Amino acid sequence: MVMSSLNIPHSSDLLVGSEAKDDAGVYRVSDDLALVQTIDFITPVCDDPYEFGRIAACNSLSDVYAMGGVPVTAMNIVCFPDKIFSLDILQKILEGGLSVITEAGVQLVGGHSVSDNELKYGLSVTGYVHPGKILRNNTIKPGDSLVLTKPLGTGIVATALKAGLAEENDISPYIKSMAALNKYSAEVMSAFPVNACTDVTGFGLAGHLKEMMAGNEFSIRIDCDSLPILGGVGEYASMGLVPAGLYRNRDYAGASCVIADSVSQLAQDMLFDPQTSGGLLISLPHNSALSLVDALKRASIPAASIIGTVEKEKVQAIYAV
């Protein structure tokens, strides 16, 4: 949301506000307690209303985990075309959302719904974090390695699904990935010396990498062979099943990218493909990153991979090799 035109008064207790490109806002309540607040909703990314509810809830909760916080309460946000769909569809969406909210240990405290021409569902989430333990997205350090916890490609699979061309054996892993809470990655991450964190969502990998470089004289080098990618993505992309968001992301972050000639078209697409309920992108010292990946895999997060490094360089660039 564009907020720059608003003259917003800033309390000294607002630790992270709308002027930052972080995942959530943070407001200090006391010396050892701050609130983490976020809101997000999405349109359907699958045909099953229950699974859509689960994915939308995971997507909304993720921003709190990315800030190093713990979500505690949530409120439903629903835009529902009641002249198109029956209310049992809405019931299934809310049941799916509640299943994830409950799994996360979060209390649902209410919500709001409106009649709309387009179906949308998500959550407003409040969490907490110690003011000294907030994770920002642009506090990367030279020598860090970047760890990604979920595979890329959800935008392309969603496009194939909408076109009726997605294979059944590709749909299940796609849904499973998006409906997996980043809670478990965040819990593992909390034991490591993390310098920065974000989650990969609509801006795509390159868009979030650009935000990680903001305010720094660093570059980021991505090893494209290490990118975890969902099954079927290469085939769908070669068929032209590419979301419009991929091109918007390329317009936004493409000028920051230096892509080697050896990088495949698929890997290039993965830099810009918009993600829904994507993984955490974690920046931490290299040796710790190796241990973090091992710990994530032991915690049944199989896609966890080191995908790149942070290098001190005055020219900000994302080098894809």
C-alpha positions in Angstrom: 0.0 0.0 0.0 1.3 3.5 -0.9 1.5 5.5 2.3 4.2 8.1 1.4 1.6 10.8 0.6 0.1 10.6 4.1 1.5 12.8 6.9 1.5 10.1 9.7 2.5 11.2 13.2 5.2 8.9 14.6 5.3 7.9 18.2 8.7 7.2 19.7 7.3 3.7 20.5 6.7 2.9 16.8 9.8 0.8 16.2 8.9 -0.3 12.7 6.4 1.7 10.7 5.0 2.2 7.2 8.1 4.1 6.0 10.0 0.8 6.2 9.6 -2.0 3.6 9.4 -4.6 6.4 6.9 -7.4 6.7 4.9 -6.0 9.6 4.7 -3.0 11.9 6.1 -3.1 15.4 5.0 -1.0 18.4 6.7 -1.0 21.8 4.5 -1.5 24.8 7.3 -1.8 27.4 11.0 -2.3 27.6 10.6 -6.0 27.0 7.4 -6.3 25.0 6.4 -5.0 21.5 3.4 -5.7 19.4 3.8 -7.0 15.8 0.9 -6.2 13.6 0.1 -7.2 10.0 -2.9 -7.7 7.7 -3.1 -9.6 4.4 -5.7 -11.3 2.2 -5.6 -13.1 -1.1 -7.8 -14.3 -3.9 -8.1 -18.1 -4.4 -5.0 -20.0 -5.5 -6.7 -23.4 -5.7 -10.1 -25.0 -6.3 -10.6 -26.5 -2.8 -12.2 -23.8 -0.5 -10.8 -25.5 2.7 -7.3 -25.6 1.3 -7.7 -22.0 0.2 -8.6 -21.0 3.7 -5.5 -22.8 5.1 -3.2 -21.2 2.5 -4.6 -17.7 3.1 -4.2 -18.0 6.9 -0.6 -19.3 6.5 0.2 -16.4 4.2 -1.2 -13.8 6.7 0.6 -15.3 9.8 3.9 -15.5 8.0 4.8 -11.8 8.3 4.9 -12.1 12.1 7.3 -15.0 11.9 9.5 -13.1 9.5 9.8 -10.3 12.1 11.0 -12.8 14.7 7.6 -12.5 16.5 5.1 -14.9 17.8 1.4 -14.4 16.6 -1.2 -14.5 19.4 -4.5 -13.2 18.0 -6.1 -13.1 14.6 -9.3 -11.7 13.0 -10.8 -13.0 9.8 -11.2 -10.7 6.8 -13.7 -11.9 4.1 -14.9 -10.4 0.9 -17.5 -12.9 -0.4 -19.6 -12.9 -3.6 -22.7 -14.3 -2.0 -24.7 -14.0 -5.2 -22.2 -16.4 -6.9 -21.2 -18.9 -4.2 -23.3 -20.6 -1.5 -22.5 -20.0 2.1 -21.2 -23.5 2.6 -18.2 -22.5 0.5 -17.5 -19.7 3.0 -17.9 -22.1 5.8 -15.2 -24.4 4.4 -12.9 -21.4 3.8 -13.3 -20.3 7.4 -12.8 -23.9 8.7 -9.6 -24.2 6.7 -8.4 -20.9 8.1 -9.3 -21.9 11.6 -7.4 -25.2 11.3 -4.2 -23.2 10.6 -4.9 -20.6 13.2 -5.3 -23.3 15.8 -2.2 -25.2 14.6 -0.3 -21.9 15.1 -1.5 -21.6 18.7 -3.3 -18.4 17.8 -6.6 -17.2 19.3 -9.3 -16.2 16.7 -11.1 -13.2 18.2 -13.5 -12.2 15.5 -13.5 -10.7 12.0 -15.4 -8.8 9.4 -17.0 -9.7 6.1 -18.5 -7.8 3.2 -20.3 -8.7 0.0 -17.9 -8.3 -3.0 -17.7 -9.4 -6.6 -14.4 -11.1 -6.0 -13.6 -13.7 -3.3 -10.9 -12.7 -0.9 -9.8 -14.1 2.5 -7.1 -13.4 5.0 -6.3 -12.3 8.5 -5.4 -9.3 10.6 -2.8 -10.7 13.0 -1.2 -9.4 16.2 1.9 -10.9 17.7 4.6 -10.1 20.2 8.4 -9.8 20.1 11.1 -8.5 22.4 12.1 -5.0 21.2 15.7 -6.1 21.1 15.0 -9.2 19.1 13.1 -7.8 16.1 14.3 -9.2 12.8 14.4 -6.6 9.9 14.7 -7.4 6.2 17.6 -5.1 5.4 20.1 -5.8 8.2 22.1 -8.3 6.2 25.9 -8.4 6.7 28.8 -9.2 4.3 29.8 -12.8 4.5 26.2 -13.9 5.3 24.6 -16.8 3.5 21.0 -16.8 2.4 18.7 -19.7 3.4 15.4 -20.2 1.7 12.9 -22.6 3.4 10.3 -23.3 0.7 10.4 -24.0 -3.0 9.7 -21.3 -5.6 7.2 -21.5 -8.5 3.8 -21.0 -6.9 2.8 -18.2 -9.3 3.5 -20.3 -12.4 1.7 -23.4 -11.0 -1.3 -21.2 -10.0 -1.4 -19.9 -13.6 -1.4 -23.5 -14.9 -4.1 -24.4 -12.5 -6.4 -21.6 -13.6 -5.8 -22.6 -17.2 -6.9 -26.2 -16.3 -3.4 -27.5 -17.4 -1.8 -28.3 -14.1 -1.1 -32.0 -13.5 -2.6 -33.6 -10.4 0.7 -34.8 -9.1 2.0 -31.2 -9.2 -1.0 -29.7 -7.5 -0.7 -31.6 -4.2 2.9 -30.5 -3.5 2.0 -26.9 -4.5 -0.9 -26.8 -2.0 1.2 -28.6 0.7 4.0 -26.0 0.4 1.7 -23.0 0.6 -0.3 -24.5 3.5 2.8 -25.2 5.5 3.2 -22.7 8.4 6.5 -20.8 8.6 6.1 -21.3 12.4 8.3 -24.3 12.3 11.1 -22.7 10.3 10.9 -19.7 12.7 11.2 -21.9 15.7 14.3 -23.5 14.3 15.7 -20.2 13.2 15.4 -18.7 16.7 18.3 -20.8 17.9 20.7 -19.2 15.3 22.4 -15.8 15.0 20.1 -14.4 12.3 21.0 -11.0 10.9 18.0 -10.4 8.7 14.8 -12.2 7.6 11.8 -11.7 5.3 9.3 -14.0 3.7 9.1 -14.4 -0.1 5.7 -13.4 -1.4 4.2 -11.3 -4.2 7.3 -9.3 -5.0 9.2 -12.6 -5.9 12.7 -13.6 -4.8 14.4 -10.7 -6.6 12.0 -8.1 -5.2 12.7 -9.2 -1.7 16.4 -9.4 -2.3 16.3 -5.8 -3.5 14.6 -4.8 -0.3 17.3 -6.7 1.7 20.0 -4.6 0.0 18.2 -1.3 0.7 20.4 1.2 2.6 23.5 -1.1 2.4 26.6 -1.0 0.2 26.3 -4.7 -0.4 25.6 -7.0 -3.3 23.9 -10.4 -3.3 25.1 -13.4 -5.3 22.5 -16.1 -6.1 23.5 -19.6 -7.1 20.6 -20.4 -9.4 21.4 -24.1 -9.4 20.6 -24.1 -5.7 17.1 -22.7 -6.0 14.4 -25.1 -4.8 11.7 -25.3 -7.4 8.2 -27.0 -7.4 7.6 -29.8 -9.8 6.1 -29.1 -13.2 7.2 -25.4 -13.1 9.6 -25.7 -16.0 7.1 -27.4 -18.2 4.3 -24.8 -17.5 6.6 -21.9 -18.0 7.8 -23.3 -21.3 4.1 -23.4 -22.3 3.8 -19.7 -21.6 1.8 -20.2 -18.4 3.5 -17.2 -16.7 1.6 -14.8 -14.4 1.4 -11.1 -15.1 2.9 -10.5 -11.7 6.2 -12.0 -12.9 6.5 -9.3 -15.5 5.6 -6.6 -12.9 8.3 -8.0 -10.6 10.8 -8.0 -13.4 10.0 -4.3 -14.1 10.4 -3.6 -10.3 13.6 -5.5 -9.6 15.1 -6.4 -13.0 17.4 -3.3 -13.2 19.0 -4.5 -9.9 19.8 -8.0 -11.4 22.9 -9.0 -13.3 22.1 -12.4 -14.8 24.8 -14.6 -16.3 24.3 -16.0 -19.8 24.6 -19.5 -18.3 21.5 -19.0 -16.2 18.5 -21.0 -17.6 15.2 -19.3 -18.5 13.6 -21.3 -15.7 16.0 -20.0 -13.1 15.4 -16.4 -14.5 11.7 -16.9 -14.1 12.2 -18.1 -10.5 13.8 -14.7 -9.6 10.6 -12.9 -10.5 7.8 -15.4 -10.0 5.3 -14.0 -7.5 4.9 -16.3 -4.5 1.9 -17.0 -2.3 2.7 -18.1 1.3 6.4 -18.5 0.3 9.2 -19.5 2.6 11.4 -17.5 4.9 14.5 -15.9 3.4 17.1 -15.9 6.2 20.5 -14.1 6.2 23.1 -15.3 8.7 26.8 -16.2 8.9 27.9 -18.9 6.5 28.8 -21.6 9.1 25.6 -21.0 11.0 23.7 -21.2 7.7 25.1 -24.7 7.1 23.9 -25.8 10.6 20.5 -24.1 10.1 19.8 -26.0 6.9 20.7 -29.3 8.6 18.4 -28.4 11.5 15.5 -27.4 9.2 15.8 -30.6 7.3 15.7 -32.6 10.6 12.5 -30.6 11.4 10.9 -31.9 8.2 11.5 -28.8 6.1 13.1 -30.6 3.1 13.3 -27.7 0.7 15.6 -25.6 3.0 18.6 -24.6 0.9 21.5 -22.1 0.9 20.8 -20.1 -2.2 23.3 -17.2 -2.1 25.7 -15.0 -0.3 26.0 -11.3 0.8 29.1 -9.5 -0.5 30.4 -6.1 0.4 30.3 -4.0 -2.7 29.4 -0.3 -3.2 27.3 -1.2 -6.3 24.1 -2.7 -5.2 23.3 -5.6 -7.5 21.8 -9.1 -7.4 24.2 -11.3 -9.3 22.5 -14.5 -10.6 25.0 -17.1 -11.6 
